[in-house]
Amino acid sequence: MFASGMATIDAFAFSIIKKVSEKALQPWFAFFATIGAMGLYALQPYILLQAMPFETVTVMNILWNLVSSVVVTAVSLLVLGERVGGYKLVGVLLGIVSLFLCSVEEI
């Protein structure tokens, strides 16, 4: 849950940054959206702190990175219209498998 919240911030911020880089936003909106994205990033240490009673830093970091990769990729493909194929698609699928393996308790 904590990693999902942090990954959602990543997906929002990456989307804003992509639109700003494409000059797809009005300059005034791009400025405030970028400031907003930076403000959201400032929340991540707080979210990490809230997760500490439930999970180790190592596992939290792995989960955050994996969930972020999957969520940002999904947003990029579904919302921003980007494409991925070949070995990169295999990498995305392996990321999903890795997320599953890191989120289950020991067998």
C-alpha positions as CSV (number, residue, x, y, z in Angstrom):
1,M,0.0,0.0,0.0
2,F,2.8,2.5,0.9
3,A,4.8,1.6,-2.2
4,S,1.6,2.1,-4.3
5,G,1.1,5.6,-2.9
6,M,4.7,6.5,-3.6
7,A,4.4,5.0,-7.1
8,T,1.3,7.0,-7.8
9,I,3.3,10.2,-7.0
10,D,5.9,9.0,-9.5
11,A,3.4,8.3,-12.2
12,F,1.8,11.8,-11.8
13,A,5.1,13.6,-11.7
14,F,6.5,11.7,-14.7
15,S,3.3,12.5,-16.7
16,I,3.6,16.2,-15.9
17,I,7.3,16.2,-16.8
18,K,6.6,14.4,-20.1
19,K,3.9,17.0,-21.0
20,V,6.2,19.9,-20.0
21,S,9.1,18.5,-22.1
22,E,6.7,18.2,-25.1
23,K,5.6,21.8,-24.5
24,A,2.0,20.4,-24.5
25,L,1.0,22.5,-21.5
26,Q,0.6,26.3,-21.3
27,P,3.7,27.8,-19.8
28,W,1.9,29.1,-16.7
29,F,0.3,25.7,-16.2
30,A,3.6,23.9,-16.7
31,F,5.2,26.0,-14.0
32,F,2.5,25.3,-11.4
33,A,2.3,21.6,-12.4
34,T,6.0,21.2,-12.0
35,I,5.9,22.9,-8.6
36,G,3.0,20.6,-7.7
37,A,4.9,17.5,-8.8
38,M,7.9,18.6,-6.7
39,G,5.6,19.1,-3.7
40,L,4.2,15.6,-4.1
41,Y,7.8,14.2,-4.2
42,A,8.3,15.9,-0.8
43,L,5.7,13.6,0.6
44,Q,7.6,10.5,-0.2
45,P,9.9,10.5,2.9
46,Y,6.8,10.9,5.1
47,I,5.1,7.9,3.4
48,L,8.3,5.9,3.8
49,L,8.4,6.8,7.5
50,Q,4.8,5.6,8.0
51,A,5.8,2.3,6.3
52,M,8.7,1.6,8.6
53,P,6.7,-0.2,11.4
54,F,5.5,-2.7,8.8
55,E,8.4,-3.3,6.5
56,T,12.2,-3.0,6.3
57,V,13.9,-0.3,4.3
58,T,15.3,-2.9,1.9
59,V,11.9,-4.4,1.1
60,M,10.2,-1.0,1.0
61,N,12.7,0.3,-1.5
62,I,12.4,-2.8,-3.8
63,L,8.6,-2.6,-3.7
64,W,8.6,1.1,-4.4
65,N,10.9,0.7,-7.4
66,L,9.0,-2.2,-8.8
67,V,5.5,-0.8,-8.3
68,S,6.7,2.6,-9.7
69,S,8.2,0.9,-12.7
70,V,4.9,-1.0,-13.4
71,V,2.6,2.0,-12.7
72,V,4.7,4.5,-14.7
73,T,4.9,2.1,-17.6
74,A,1.2,1.5,-17.5
75,V,0.5,5.3,-17.5
76,S,3.0,5.8,-20.3
77,L,1.4,3.1,-22.5
78,L,-2.3,3.8,-21.7
79,V,-2.3,7.6,-21.2
80,L,0.7,9.0,-23.0
81,G,0.4,6.7,-25.9
82,E,4.0,5.4,-25.8
83,R,5.0,2.0,-27.1
84,V,7.4,-0.7,-25.9
85,G,8.4,-3.9,-27.6
86,G,11.0,-6.6,-27.9
87,Y,13.4,-7.0,-25.0
88,K,11.9,-4.0,-23.2
89,L,8.5,-5.7,-23.1
90,V,10.1,-8.8,-21.7
91,G,11.8,-6.6,-19.0
92,V,8.4,-5.0,-18.1
93,L,6.9,-8.5,-17.8
94,L,9.8,-9.6,-15.6
95,G,9.2,-6.5,-13.5
96,I,5.7,-7.6,-12.9
97,V,6.9,-11.1,-11.9
98,S,9.5,-9.6,-9.6
99,L,6.8,-7.4,-7.9
100,F,4.8,-10.6,-7.2
101,L,7.8,-12.4,-5.9
102,C,8.8,-9.5,-3.6
103,S,5.3,-9.0,-2.2
104,V,4.6,-12.6,-1.1
105,E,5.7,-13.9,2.3
106,E,8.3,-16.6,2.4
107,I,7.1,-20.0,1.1
